[in-house]
Amino acid sequence: MITMTGKRATEAKKAGRKDKDKGKDKEGARPRPRAFGLTANGHGCLSRQFPSTPRGARLARRAVVRRLGEWGFGPMSDASCSVALVVAELAANAVCHGRLRGRNFHVWVDYELPAARFRIEVSDAVLGRTPEAPALPPDDQESGRGLFLVECLATRWGWEPRNPIGKTVWAEVAAEPPTGPVQEQA
């Protein structure tokens, strides 16, 4: 075994110390996490993939509610509840009807203050099963009301093919500007 001595050993130790200090500010502390608030002109965007499982659908809803809270829409606000329900229903449909083994589904939520609306898009990997016109199922049936709820909460909704595979189901939900403190996006 060869040991390093002299000038080269000192330089190697300094280089190792520099690698450890990467990502720290001048005081030696880690940098603060990036804020994800609305931009100065009132726009906010969330784009994320989730596994095509029931757990992935729950995680999508929770991530959207968390991000809306960062944008100033409290978890009990009308806007947050409406957007969370639309995301939950579209994500559940992506998991149930658009699941393709080895493929995730994608959630994209955009808030535009000038238009006072959210645009929600959920993309999956299956084009063959497209959404049908919502209709209420019989009272004794446990499922089948998801798109009916989306239609009730959204000002408009629809679907489009996704390139290269799959489809995107989208909905627009009207929302007044947030009333809570809003962090500006870094």
Residue, then its C-alpha position, 0 to 999 in steps of 0.5 A: m500500500i502506498t501512502m500519500t505524503g507531503k504536498r499531494a496529501t495536503e491537496a487531496k485532503k483540501a479537495g475532499r473537504k471542498d467536496k463535503d462543503k458543496g451545497k453549503d452557504k457561507e455560514g456552513a449551513r445547508p441552503r434553505p429549501r426552494a419556495f413554491g409559492l405563486t409568481a409575482n404575476g399570479h401563476g403557479c404550476l405543479s407537474r409530477q408523476f405518480p405510480s399507477t396504483p391506488r397509493g399513487a392516486r392518494l399521493a397525487r391528491r395530497a401533493v396537490v393539496r400541499r402545493l395549493g397550501e403553499w400558494g395560499f389556498g388553505p386545505m379547507s378552502d373551496a378552491s382547494c377542496s374542489v381541485a383536490l376532488v377533481v384530482a382524486e377522481l381523475a387520478a383514480n380513473a387513470v389508475c383504474h382505467g388507464r393503467l399500463r404495467g410499468r407506466n406512471f400517470h402524470v398530474w399537472v396543475d396550473y393556477e392562473l390568477p388573471a383567469a382566476r382558474f385552475r387547469i388540471e390535467v391527468s395523463d395515463a398510458v392507455l388511449g383505448r379507454t376514453p372517458e364517456a359522458p358522465a351519467l349517474p349510475p343506479d343508487d345501489q351501485e358503489s362506483g361510477r360517479g367520478l366524472f359526474l363529480v368532475e362535471c359538477l365542479a369544473t367549468r369545462w372538462g374534456w380529454e385529448p390523445r397524448n403523444p406518443i401514447g395514452k390520453t390526457v383528461w383535463a378540467e378547469v376549476a374556477a377559483e378566486p385569488p388566495t386570501g392567505p399569505v402567498q410566498e413568491q416563487a424562487 
